Amino acid sequence: ANILGFEQRFGACTEVKLERNYRSGQAVVEAARAVVTEIPAEDRIDKNLVSARDDIDAVTRFWRCATQRGQTLAIAHEIRNQEVEGECELVLGETALENGDAAQACLRFKRSLTVCREAGDKRGEANALRWLARVDLQSGDLESARARLSDALRAFRAFEMREELLGCLEDHAELAEAESKREVAVGLAAAAAQSRDRLGLTRSPRGERRWQALVGRLRR
């Protein structure tokens, strides 16, 4: 914004454009130009960048992604960083589920599960199972939800993942409530809440909303 108002602020001036790039190859320069042209014309100064380098012949690849997380996923997949890839799939699945797209969420969680199993990442596998169980709960497939939550809970206990363990207990409470086992649901919810207070563990904003909804239903 400052450079766009330079002439208005300081009076007549000569504009000199630095359009020759000595650092990057032409493919990178053209990619940068494509990004810049997405900015409205009134908010930028047009430049015709050209690379001065003809010694860069390595293959350069680009991805157009809707979010930064999507970009991270694309790069992680390309370089076979399965830990990051599984985590990104999980986060994108959480976002899809939050936005009401259960089908996309399920697809993301299953991808995360597959990647984590291939990498031998038992912690990531447990997290993916837990989120798949949440999709099951939402769709009413209580048998599948119970199986997945049980597997996830065992892993969380084995690896002493306290935050995930308590979240899984809260999911079990939600499952019990869906199965009309109100006393069991209340007991699990109370145990999870007391443990959180004792350990000083808070929920994520998304988790807190789900928790408050569950508590509200159990109080009726």
Biotite code that builds the C-alpha atoms (Angstrom):
import biotite.structure as struc

atoms = struc.array([
    struc.Atom([0.000, 0.000, 0.000], chain_id="A", res_id=1, res_name="ALA", atom_name="CA", element="C"),
    struc.Atom([2.882, 2.405, 0.765], chain_id="A", res_id=2, res_name="ASN", atom_name="CA", element="C"),
    struc.Atom([4.591, 1.956, -2.597], chain_id="A", res_id=3, res_name="ILE", atom_name="CA", element="C"),
    struc.Atom([1.292, 2.374, -4.463], chain_id="A", res_id=4, res_name="LEU", atom_name="CA", element="C"),
    struc.Atom([0.810, 5.794, -2.876], chain_id="A", res_id=5, res_name="GLY", atom_name="CA", element="C"),
    struc.Atom([4.434, 6.879, -3.231], chain_id="A", res_id=6, res_name="PHE", atom_name="CA", element="C"),
    struc.Atom([3.925, 9.368, -6.078], chain_id="A", res_id=7, res_name="GLU", atom_name="CA", element="C"),
    struc.Atom([0.836, 10.888, -4.482], chain_id="A", res_id=8, res_name="GLN", atom_name="CA", element="C"),
    struc.Atom([2.719, 11.412, -1.252], chain_id="A", res_id=9, res_name="ARG", atom_name="CA", element="C"),
    struc.Atom([6.093, 12.583, -2.565], chain_id="A", res_id=10, res_name="PHE", atom_name="CA", element="C"),
    struc.Atom([5.237, 14.095, -5.952], chain_id="A", res_id=11, res_name="GLY", atom_name="CA", element="C"),
    struc.Atom([6.544, 13.360, -9.439], chain_id="A", res_id=12, res_name="ALA", atom_name="CA", element="C"),
    struc.Atom([8.972, 10.461, -9.607], chain_id="A", res_id=13, res_name="CYS", atom_name="CA", element="C"),
    struc.Atom([10.515, 8.014, -12.037], chain_id="A", res_id=14, res_name="THR", atom_name="CA", element="C"),
    struc.Atom([9.383, 4.416, -11.839], chain_id="A", res_id=15, res_name="GLU", atom_name="CA", element="C"),
    struc.Atom([12.093, 1.812, -12.286], chain_id="A", res_id=16, res_name="VAL", atom_name="CA", element="C"),
    struc.Atom([10.947, -1.816, -12.406], chain_id="A", res_id=17, res_name="LYS", atom_name="CA", element="C"),
    struc.Atom([13.353, -4.587, -11.407], chain_id="A", res_id=18, res_name="LEU", atom_name="CA", element="C"),
    struc.Atom([12.106, -7.355, -13.665], chain_id="A", res_id=19, res_name="GLU", atom_name="CA", element="C"),
    struc.Atom([15.178, -9.529, -14.158], chain_id="A", res_id=20, res_name="ARG", atom_name="CA", element="C"),
    struc.Atom([15.477, -12.314, -11.576], chain_id="A", res_id=21, res_name="ASN", atom_name="CA", element="C"),
    struc.Atom([18.964, -13.695, -10.941], chain_id="A", res_id=22, res_name="TYR", atom_name="CA", element="C"),
    struc.Atom([18.035, -16.214, -8.283], chain_id="A", res_id=23, res_name="ARG", atom_name="CA", element="C"),
    struc.Atom([15.330, -18.500, -9.683], chain_id="A", res_id=24, res_name="SER", atom_name="CA", element="C"),
    struc.Atom([14.665, -20.419, -12.857], chain_id="A", res_id=25, res_name="GLY", atom_name="CA", element="C"),
    struc.Atom([11.919, -19.399, -15.285], chain_id="A", res_id=26, res_name="GLN", atom_name="CA", element="C"),
    struc.Atom([9.451, -21.976, -13.960], chain_id="A", res_id=27, res_name="ALA", atom_name="CA", element="C"),
    struc.Atom([9.611, -20.478, -10.456], chain_id="A", res_id=28, res_name="VAL", atom_name="CA", element="C"),
    struc.Atom([9.383, -16.935, -11.843], chain_id="A", res_id=29, res_name="VAL", atom_name="CA", element="C"),
    struc.Atom([6.285, -17.817, -13.851], chain_id="A", res_id=30, res_name="GLU", atom_name="CA", element="C"),
    struc.Atom([4.707, -19.476, -10.819], chain_id="A", res_id=31, res_name="ALA", atom_name="CA", element="C"),
    struc.Atom([5.332, -16.337, -8.758], chain_id="A", res_id=32, res_name="ALA", atom_name="CA", element="C"),
    struc.Atom([3.744, -14.245, -11.511], chain_id="A", res_id=33, res_name="ARG", atom_name="CA", element="C"),
    struc.Atom([0.675, -16.505, -11.488], chain_id="A", res_id=34, res_name="ALA", atom_name="CA", element="C"),
    struc.Atom([0.274, -15.973, -7.748], chain_id="A", res_id=35, res_name="VAL", atom_name="CA", element="C"),
    struc.Atom([0.693, -12.205, -7.977], chain_id="A", res_id=36, res_name="VAL", atom_name="CA", element="C"),
    struc.Atom([-1.861, -11.850, -10.787], chain_id="A", res_id=37, res_name="THR", atom_name="CA", element="C"),
    struc.Atom([-4.511, -13.156, -8.372], chain_id="A", res_id=38, res_name="GLU", atom_name="CA", element="C"),
    struc.Atom([-4.184, -9.815, -6.561], chain_id="A", res_id=39, res_name="ILE", atom_name="CA", element="C"),
    struc.Atom([-6.576, -7.125, -7.907], chain_id="A", res_id=40, res_name="PRO", atom_name="CA", element="C"),
    struc.Atom([-4.881, -4.874, -10.476], chain_id="A", res_id=41, res_name="ALA", atom_name="CA", element="C"),
    struc.Atom([-5.505, -1.730, -8.406], chain_id="A", res_id=42, res_name="GLU", atom_name="CA", element="C"),
    struc.Atom([-3.579, -3.253, -5.501], chain_id="A", res_id=43, res_name="ASP", atom_name="CA", element="C"),
    struc.Atom([-0.356, -4.118, -7.314], chain_id="A", res_id=44, res_name="ARG", atom_name="CA", element="C"),
    struc.Atom([2.218, -2.845, -9.790], chain_id="A", res_id=45, res_name="ILE", atom_name="CA", element="C"),
    struc.Atom([2.423, -4.905, -12.971], chain_id="A", res_id=46, res_name="ASP", atom_name="CA", element="C"),
    struc.Atom([5.827, -6.434, -13.660], chain_id="A", res_id=47, res_name="LYS", atom_name="CA", element="C"),
    struc.Atom([7.042, -8.795, -16.346], chain_id="A", res_id=48, res_name="ASN", atom_name="CA", element="C"),
    struc.Atom([9.553, -10.936, -14.471], chain_id="A", res_id=49, res_name="LEU", atom_name="CA", element="C"),
    struc.Atom([12.115, -12.862, -16.484], chain_id="A", res_id=50, res_name="VAL", atom_name="CA", element="C"),
    struc.Atom([14.759, -15.228, -15.180], chain_id="A", res_id=51, res_name="SER", atom_name="CA", element="C"),
    struc.Atom([18.388, -14.515, -15.964], chain_id="A", res_id=52, res_name="ALA", atom_name="CA", element="C"),
    struc.Atom([19.266, -18.115, -15.135], chain_id="A", res_id=53, res_name="ARG", atom_name="CA", element="C"),
    struc.Atom([19.558, -20.705, -17.861], chain_id="A", res_id=54, res_name="ASP", atom_name="CA", element="C"),
    struc.Atom([21.566, -23.139, -15.743], chain_id="A", res_id=55, res_name="ASP", atom_name="CA", element="C"),
    struc.Atom([18.597, -24.446, -13.760], chain_id="A", res_id=56, res_name="ILE", atom_name="CA", element="C"),
    struc.Atom([17.107, -27.430, -15.504], chain_id="A", res_id=57, res_name="ASP", atom_name="CA", element="C"),
    struc.Atom([15.755, -29.372, -12.526], chain_id="A", res_id=58, res_name="ALA", atom_name="CA", element="C"),
    struc.Atom([12.115, -30.364, -12.650], chain_id="A", res_id=59, res_name="VAL", atom_name="CA", element="C"),
    struc.Atom([9.971, -27.928, -10.694], chain_id="A", res_id=60, res_name="THR", atom_name="CA", element="C"),
    struc.Atom([6.489, -28.942, -9.549], chain_id="A", res_id=61, res_name="ARG", atom_name="CA", element="C"),
    struc.Atom([3.642, -26.818, -8.248], chain_id="A", res_id=62, res_name="PHE", atom_name="CA", element="C"),
    struc.Atom([0.326, -27.491, -6.584], chain_id="A", res_id=63, res_name="TRP", atom_name="CA", element="C"),
    struc.Atom([-2.702, -25.226, -6.463], chain_id="A", res_id=64, res_name="ARG", atom_name="CA", element="C"),
    struc.Atom([-4.285, -25.810, -3.071], chain_id="A", res_id=65, res_name="CYS", atom_name="CA", element="C"),
    struc.Atom([-7.262, -24.216, -1.355], chain_id="A", res_id=66, res_name="ALA", atom_name="CA", element="C"),
    struc.Atom([-5.548, -24.041, 2.044], chain_id="A", res_id=67, res_name="THR", atom_name="CA", element="C"),
    struc.Atom([-2.108, -24.034, 3.578], chain_id="A", res_id=68, res_name="GLN", atom_name="CA", element="C"),
    struc.Atom([-2.864, -27.412, 5.122], chain_id="A", res_id=69, res_name="ARG", atom_name="CA", element="C"),
    struc.Atom([-3.709, -28.763, 1.679], chain_id="A", res_id=70, res_name="GLY", atom_name="CA", element="C"),
    struc.Atom([-0.402, -27.463, 0.377], chain_id="A", res_id=71, res_name="GLN", atom_name="CA", element="C"),
    struc.Atom([1.459, -29.139, 3.229], chain_id="A", res_id=72, res_name="THR", atom_name="CA", element="C"),
    struc.Atom([-0.335, -32.393, 2.459], chain_id="A", res_id=73, res_name="LEU", atom_name="CA", element="C"),
    struc.Atom([0.636, -32.256, -1.220], chain_id="A", res_id=74, res_name="ALA", atom_name="CA", element="C"),
    struc.Atom([4.303, -31.702, -0.381], chain_id="A", res_id=75, res_name="ILE", atom_name="CA", element="C"),
    struc.Atom([4.318, -34.377, 2.337], chain_id="A", res_id=76, res_name="ALA", atom_name="CA", element="C"),
    struc.Atom([2.830, -36.881, -0.105], chain_id="A", res_id=77, res_name="HIS", atom_name="CA", element="C"),
    struc.Atom([5.403, -35.971, -2.750], chain_id="A", res_id=78, res_name="GLU", atom_name="CA", element="C"),
    struc.Atom([8.387, -36.459, -0.439], chain_id="A", res_id=79, res_name="ILE", atom_name="CA", element="C"),
    struc.Atom([6.783, -39.452, 1.317], chain_id="A", res_id=80, res_name="ARG", atom_name="CA", element="C"),
    struc.Atom([6.713, -37.897, 4.776], chain_id="A", res_id=81, res_name="ASN", atom_name="CA", element="C"),
    struc.Atom([3.961, -40.181, 6.000], chain_id="A", res_id=82, res_name="GLN", atom_name="CA", element="C"),
    struc.Atom([3.784, -38.761, 9.517], chain_id="A", res_id=83, res_name="GLU", atom_name="CA", element="C"),
    struc.Atom([2.943, -35.279, 8.225], chain_id="A", res_id=84, res_name="VAL", atom_name="CA", element="C"),
    struc.Atom([0.734, -36.703, 5.477], chain_id="A", res_id=85, res_name="GLU", atom_name="CA", element="C"),
    struc.Atom([-1.358, -38.672, 7.968], chain_id="A", res_id=86, res_name="GLY", atom_name="CA", element="C"),
    struc.Atom([-1.679, -35.672, 10.282], chain_id="A", res_id=87, res_name="GLU", atom_name="CA", element="C"),
    struc.Atom([-2.768, -33.383, 7.426], chain_id="A", res_id=88, res_name="CYS", atom_name="CA", element="C"),
    struc.Atom([-5.404, -35.843, 6.240], chain_id="A", res_id=89, res_name="GLU", atom_name="CA", element="C"),
    struc.Atom([-6.714, -36.012, 9.797], chain_id="A", res_id=90, res_name="LEU", atom_name="CA", element="C"),
    struc.Atom([-6.957, -32.226, 10.207], chain_id="A", res_id=91, res_name="VAL", atom_name="CA", element="C"),
    struc.Atom([-8.633, -31.807, 6.809], chain_id="A", res_id=92, res_name="LEU", atom_name="CA", element="C"),
    struc.Atom([-11.075, -34.534, 7.798], chain_id="A", res_id=93, res_name="GLY", atom_name="CA", element="C"),
    struc.Atom([-11.879, -32.739, 11.055], chain_id="A", res_id=94, res_name="GLU", atom_name="CA", element="C"),
    struc.Atom([-12.593, -29.568, 9.102], chain_id="A", res_id=95, res_name="THR", atom_name="CA", element="C"),
    struc.Atom([-14.830, -31.423, 6.650], chain_id="A", res_id=96, res_name="ALA", atom_name="CA", element="C"),
    struc.Atom([-16.773, -33.012, 9.506], chain_id="A", res_id=97, res_name="LEU", atom_name="CA", element="C"),
    struc.Atom([-17.146, -29.628, 11.209], chain_id="A", res_id=98, res_name="GLU", atom_name="CA", element="C"),
    struc.Atom([-18.554, -28.248, 7.937], chain_id="A", res_id=99, res_name="ASN", atom_name="CA", element="C"),
    struc.Atom([-21.101, -31.052, 7.671], chain_id="A", res_id=100, res_name="GLY", atom_name="CA", element="C"),
    struc.Atom([-19.387, -33.034, 4.893], chain_id="A", res_id=101, res_name="ASP", atom_name="CA", element="C"),
    struc.Atom([-19.326, -36.482, 6.508], chain_id="A", res_id=102, res_name="ALA", atom_name="CA", element="C"),
    struc.Atom([-18.452, -38.271, 3.257], chain_id="A", res_id=103, res_name="ALA", atom_name="CA", element="C"),
    struc.Atom([-15.348, -36.147, 2.683], chain_id="A", res_id=104, res_name="GLN", atom_name="CA", element="C"),
    struc.Atom([-14.404, -36.441, 6.341], chain_id="A", res_id=105, res_name="ALA", atom_name="CA", element="C"),
    struc.Atom([-14.669, -40.231, 6.204], chain_id="A", res_id=106, res_name="CYS", atom_name="CA", element="C"),
    struc.Atom([-12.486, -40.322, 3.094], chain_id="A", res_id=107, res_name="LEU", atom_name="CA", element="C"),
    struc.Atom([-9.837, -38.167, 4.767], chain_id="A", res_id=108, res_name="ARG", atom_name="CA", element="C"),
    struc.Atom([-9.844, -40.230, 7.962], chain_id="A", res_id=109, res_name="PHE", atom_name="CA", element="C"),
    struc.Atom([-9.508, -43.474, 6.011], chain_id="A", res_id=110, res_name="LYS", atom_name="CA", element="C"),
    struc.Atom([-6.576, -42.035, 4.072], chain_id="A", res_id=111, res_name="ARG", atom_name="CA", element="C"),
    struc.Atom([-4.965, -41.003, 7.353], chain_id="A", res_id=112, res_name="SER", atom_name="CA", element="C"),
    struc.Atom([-5.533, -44.497, 8.745], chain_id="A", res_id=113, res_name="LEU", atom_name="CA", element="C"),
    struc.Atom([-3.962, -46.120, 5.684], chain_id="A", res_id=114, res_name="THR", atom_name="CA", element="C"),
    struc.Atom([-0.919, -43.842, 5.707], chain_id="A", res_id=115, res_name="VAL", atom_name="CA", element="C"),
    struc.Atom([-0.356, -44.323, 9.434], chain_id="A", res_id=116, res_name="CYS", atom_name="CA", element="C"),
    struc.Atom([-0.601, -48.102, 9.133], chain_id="A", res_id=117, res_name="ARG", atom_name="CA", element="C"),
    struc.Atom([1.872, -48.112, 6.250], chain_id="A", res_id=118, res_name="GLU", atom_name="CA", element="C"),
    struc.Atom([4.265, -46.008, 8.324], chain_id="A", res_id=119, res_name="ALA", atom_name="CA", element="C"),
    struc.Atom([3.787, -48.068, 11.469], chain_id="A", res_id=120, res_name="GLY", atom_name="CA", element="C"),
    struc.Atom([2.502, -44.986, 13.299], chain_id="A", res_id=121, res_name="ASP", atom_name="CA", element="C"),
    struc.Atom([0.330, -46.521, 16.021], chain_id="A", res_id=122, res_name="LYS", atom_name="CA", element="C"),
    struc.Atom([-0.495, -43.165, 17.610], chain_id="A", res_id=123, res_name="ARG", atom_name="CA", element="C"),
    struc.Atom([-1.666, -41.715, 14.313], chain_id="A", res_id=124, res_name="GLY", atom_name="CA", element="C"),
    struc.Atom([-3.613, -44.888, 13.604], chain_id="A", res_id=125, res_name="GLU", atom_name="CA", element="C"),
    struc.Atom([-5.448, -44.573, 16.925], chain_id="A", res_id=126, res_name="ALA", atom_name="CA", element="C"),
    struc.Atom([-6.371, -40.955, 16.219], chain_id="A", res_id=127, res_name="ASN", atom_name="CA", element="C"),
    struc.Atom([-7.710, -41.871, 12.786], chain_id="A", res_id=128, res_name="ALA", atom_name="CA", element="C"),
    struc.Atom([-9.794, -44.683, 14.294], chain_id="A", res_id=129, res_name="LEU", atom_name="CA", element="C"),
    struc.Atom([-11.228, -42.311, 16.868], chain_id="A", res_id=130, res_name="ARG", atom_name="CA", element="C"),
    struc.Atom([-12.315, -39.821, 14.212], chain_id="A", res_id=131, res_name="TRP", atom_name="CA", element="C"),
    struc.Atom([-13.776, -42.567, 12.034], chain_id="A", res_id=132, res_name="LEU", atom_name="CA", element="C"),
    struc.Atom([-15.778, -43.612, 15.085], chain_id="A", res_id=133, res_name="ALA", atom_name="CA", element="C"),
    struc.Atom([-17.137, -40.075, 15.326], chain_id="A", res_id=134, res_name="ARG", atom_name="CA", element="C"),
    struc.Atom([-18.349, -40.345, 11.746], chain_id="A", res_id=135, res_name="VAL", atom_name="CA", element="C"),
    struc.Atom([-19.959, -43.660, 12.705], chain_id="A", res_id=136, res_name="ASP", atom_name="CA", element="C"),
    struc.Atom([-21.697, -41.993, 15.645], chain_id="A", res_id=137, res_name="LEU", atom_name="CA", element="C"),
    struc.Atom([-23.015, -39.280, 13.394], chain_id="A", res_id=138, res_name="GLN", atom_name="CA", element="C"),
    struc.Atom([-24.327, -41.783, 10.859], chain_id="A", res_id=139, res_name="SER", atom_name="CA", element="C"),
    struc.Atom([-25.811, -44.079, 13.511], chain_id="A", res_id=140, res_name="GLY", atom_name="CA", element="C"),
    struc.Atom([-23.469, -47.033, 12.937], chain_id="A", res_id=141, res_name="ASP", atom_name="CA", element="C"),
    struc.Atom([-23.018, -47.692, 16.647], chain_id="A", res_id=142, res_name="LEU", atom_name="CA", element="C"),
    struc.Atom([-21.472, -51.147, 16.282], chain_id="A", res_id=143, res_name="GLU", atom_name="CA", element="C"),
    struc.Atom([-18.644, -49.825, 14.130], chain_id="A", res_id=144, res_name="SER", atom_name="CA", element="C"),
    struc.Atom([-18.221, -46.816, 16.441], chain_id="A", res_id=145, res_name="ALA", atom_name="CA", element="C"),
    struc.Atom([-17.825, -49.092, 19.463], chain_id="A", res_id=146, res_name="ARG", atom_name="CA", element="C"),
    struc.Atom([-15.227, -51.297, 17.761], chain_id="A", res_id=147, res_name="ALA", atom_name="CA", element="C"),
    struc.Atom([-13.160, -48.350, 16.568], chain_id="A", res_id=148, res_name="ARG", atom_name="CA", element="C"),
    struc.Atom([-13.352, -46.477, 19.859], chain_id="A", res_id=149, res_name="LEU", atom_name="CA", element="C"),
    struc.Atom([-12.297, -49.580, 21.766], chain_id="A", res_id=150, res_name="SER", atom_name="CA", element="C"),
    struc.Atom([-9.236, -50.043, 19.545], chain_id="A", res_id=151, res_name="ASP", atom_name="CA", element="C"),
    struc.Atom([-8.351, -46.364, 19.845], chain_id="A", res_id=152, res_name="ALA", atom_name="CA", element="C"),
    struc.Atom([-8.779, -46.384, 23.634], chain_id="A", res_id=153, res_name="LEU", atom_name="CA", element="C"),
    struc.Atom([-6.404, -49.345, 24.030], chain_id="A", res_id=154, res_name="ARG", atom_name="CA", element="C"),
    struc.Atom([-3.750, -47.559, 21.988], chain_id="A", res_id=155, res_name="ALA", atom_name="CA", element="C"),
    struc.Atom([-4.153, -44.302, 23.904], chain_id="A", res_id=156, res_name="PHE", atom_name="CA", element="C"),
    struc.Atom([-3.702, -46.179, 27.176], chain_id="A", res_id=157, res_name="ARG", atom_name="CA", element="C"),
    struc.Atom([-0.685, -48.097, 25.881], chain_id="A", res_id=158, res_name="ALA", atom_name="CA", element="C"),
    struc.Atom([1.084, -44.926, 24.745], chain_id="A", res_id=159, res_name="PHE", atom_name="CA", element="C"),
    struc.Atom([-0.094, -42.818, 27.719], chain_id="A", res_id=160, res_name="GLU", atom_name="CA", element="C"),
    struc.Atom([-1.750, -40.253, 25.443], chain_id="A", res_id=161, res_name="MET", atom_name="CA", element="C"),
    struc.Atom([-3.759, -38.570, 28.194], chain_id="A", res_id=162, res_name="ARG", atom_name="CA", element="C"),
    struc.Atom([-5.488, -35.869, 26.161], chain_id="A", res_id=163, res_name="GLU", atom_name="CA", element="C"),
    struc.Atom([-6.583, -38.339, 23.490], chain_id="A", res_id=164, res_name="GLU", atom_name="CA", element="C"),
    struc.Atom([-7.546, -40.906, 26.125], chain_id="A", res_id=165, res_name="LEU", atom_name="CA", element="C"),
    struc.Atom([-9.917, -38.505, 27.859], chain_id="A", res_id=166, res_name="LEU", atom_name="CA", element="C"),
    struc.Atom([-11.388, -37.397, 24.548], chain_id="A", res_id=167, res_name="GLY", atom_name="CA", element="C"),
    struc.Atom([-12.001, -41.026, 23.689], chain_id="A", res_id=168, res_name="CYS", atom_name="CA", element="C"),
    struc.Atom([-13.747, -41.568, 27.033], chain_id="A", res_id=169, res_name="LEU", atom_name="CA", element="C"),
    struc.Atom([-16.018, -38.646, 26.192], chain_id="A", res_id=170, res_name="GLU", atom_name="CA", element="C"),
    struc.Atom([-16.729, -40.278, 22.844], chain_id="A", res_id=171, res_name="ASP", atom_name="CA", element="C"),
    struc.Atom([-17.616, -43.496, 24.688], chain_id="A", res_id=172, res_name="HIS", atom_name="CA", element="C"),
    struc.Atom([-20.026, -41.449, 26.802], chain_id="A", res_id=173, res_name="ALA", atom_name="CA", element="C"),
    struc.Atom([-21.617, -40.126, 23.615], chain_id="A", res_id=174, res_name="GLU", atom_name="CA", element="C"),
    struc.Atom([-21.847, -43.678, 22.297], chain_id="A", res_id=175, res_name="LEU", atom_name="CA", element="C"),
    struc.Atom([-23.526, -44.883, 25.487], chain_id="A", res_id=176, res_name="ALA", atom_name="CA", element="C"),
    struc.Atom([-25.999, -42.009, 25.254], chain_id="A", res_id=177, res_name="GLU", atom_name="CA", element="C"),
    struc.Atom([-26.785, -42.995, 21.636], chain_id="A", res_id=178, res_name="ALA", atom_name="CA", element="C"),
    struc.Atom([-27.386, -46.571, 22.843], chain_id="A", res_id=179, res_name="GLU", atom_name="CA", element="C"),
    struc.Atom([-29.860, -45.232, 25.456], chain_id="A", res_id=180, res_name="SER", atom_name="CA", element="C"),
    struc.Atom([-27.525, -46.231, 28.305], chain_id="A", res_id=181, res_name="LYS", atom_name="CA", element="C"),
    struc.Atom([-27.925, -42.988, 30.166], chain_id="A", res_id=182, res_name="ARG", atom_name="CA", element="C"),
    struc.Atom([-26.405, -44.062, 33.501], chain_id="A", res_id=183, res_name="GLU", atom_name="CA", element="C"),
    struc.Atom([-23.319, -45.411, 31.764], chain_id="A", res_id=184, res_name="VAL", atom_name="CA", element="C"),
    struc.Atom([-23.024, -42.215, 29.725], chain_id="A", res_id=185, res_name="ALA", atom_name="CA", element="C"),
    struc.Atom([-23.282, -40.020, 32.829], chain_id="A", res_id=186, res_name="VAL", atom_name="CA", element="C"),
    struc.Atom([-20.670, -42.107, 34.651], chain_id="A", res_id=187, res_name="GLY", atom_name="CA", element="C"),
    struc.Atom([-18.190, -41.948, 31.762], chain_id="A", res_id=188, res_name="LEU", atom_name="CA", element="C"),
    struc.Atom([-18.731, -38.232, 31.289], chain_id="A", res_id=189, res_name="ALA", atom_name="CA", element="C"),
    struc.Atom([-18.246, -37.537, 34.981], chain_id="A", res_id=190, res_name="ALA", atom_name="CA", element="C"),
    struc.Atom([-15.048, -39.609, 35.104], chain_id="A", res_id=191, res_name="ALA", atom_name="CA", element="C"),
    struc.Atom([-13.640, -37.816, 32.054], chain_id="A", res_id=192, res_name="ALA", atom_name="CA", element="C"),
    struc.Atom([-14.514, -34.390, 33.462], chain_id="A", res_id=193, res_name="ALA", atom_name="CA", element="C"),
    struc.Atom([-12.920, -35.143, 36.857], chain_id="A", res_id=194, res_name="GLN", atom_name="CA", element="C"),
    struc.Atom([-9.755, -36.432, 35.200], chain_id="A", res_id=195, res_name="SER", atom_name="CA", element="C"),
    struc.Atom([-9.490, -33.310, 33.041], chain_id="A", res_id=196, res_name="ARG", atom_name="CA", element="C"),
    struc.Atom([-9.826, -31.096, 36.091], chain_id="A", res_id=197, res_name="ASP", atom_name="CA", element="C"),
    struc.Atom([-7.213, -33.089, 37.976], chain_id="A", res_id=198, res_name="ARG", atom_name="CA", element="C"),
    struc.Atom([-4.723, -33.055, 35.098], chain_id="A", res_id=199, res_name="LEU", atom_name="CA", element="C"),
    struc.Atom([-5.474, -29.510, 33.975], chain_id="A", res_id=200, res_name="GLY", atom_name="CA", element="C"),
    struc.Atom([-6.267, -30.590, 30.425], chain_id="A", res_id=201, res_name="LEU", atom_name="CA", element="C"),
    struc.Atom([-8.626, -28.417, 28.395], chain_id="A", res_id=202, res_name="THR", atom_name="CA", element="C"),
    struc.Atom([-10.567, -29.260, 25.247], chain_id="A", res_id=203, res_name="ARG", atom_name="CA", element="C"),
    struc.Atom([-10.136, -27.686, 21.862], chain_id="A", res_id=204, res_name="SER", atom_name="CA", element="C"),
    struc.Atom([-12.878, -25.180, 20.904], chain_id="A", res_id=205, res_name="PRO", atom_name="CA", element="C"),
    struc.Atom([-14.417, -27.827, 18.641], chain_id="A", res_id=206, res_name="ARG", atom_name="CA", element="C"),
    struc.Atom([-14.207, -30.453, 21.363], chain_id="A", res_id=207, res_name="GLY", atom_name="CA", element="C"),
    struc.Atom([-15.700, -28.083, 23.912], chain_id="A", res_id=208, res_name="GLU", atom_name="CA", element="C"),
    struc.Atom([-18.743, -27.487, 21.704], chain_id="A", res_id=209, res_name="ARG", atom_name="CA", element="C"),
    struc.Atom([-19.315, -31.220, 21.347], chain_id="A", res_id=210, res_name="ARG", atom_name="CA", element="C"),
    struc.Atom([-18.858, -31.700, 25.097], chain_id="A", res_id=211, res_name="TRP", atom_name="CA", element="C"),
    struc.Atom([-21.338, -28.991, 26.017], chain_id="A", res_id=212, res_name="GLN", atom_name="CA", element="C"),
    struc.Atom([-23.877, -30.473, 23.604], chain_id="A", res_id=213, res_name="ALA", atom_name="CA", element="C"),
    struc.Atom([-23.445, -33.906, 25.222], chain_id="A", res_id=214, res_name="LEU", atom_name="CA", element="C"),
    struc.Atom([-23.744, -32.506, 28.759], chain_id="A", res_id=215, res_name="VAL", atom_name="CA", element="C"),
    struc.Atom([-26.869, -30.630, 27.747], chain_id="A", res_id=216, res_name="GLY", atom_name="CA", element="C"),
    struc.Atom([-28.495, -33.813, 26.463], chain_id="A", res_id=217, res_name="ARG", atom_name="CA", element="C"),
    struc.Atom([-27.536, -35.788, 29.580], chain_id="A", res_id=218, res_name="LEU", atom_name="CA", element="C"),
    struc.Atom([-29.056, -33.150, 31.864], chain_id="A", res_id=219, res_name="ARG", atom_name="CA", element="C"),
    struc.Atom([-32.483, -33.340, 30.298], chain_id="A", res_id=220, res_name="ARG", atom_name="CA", element="C"),
])
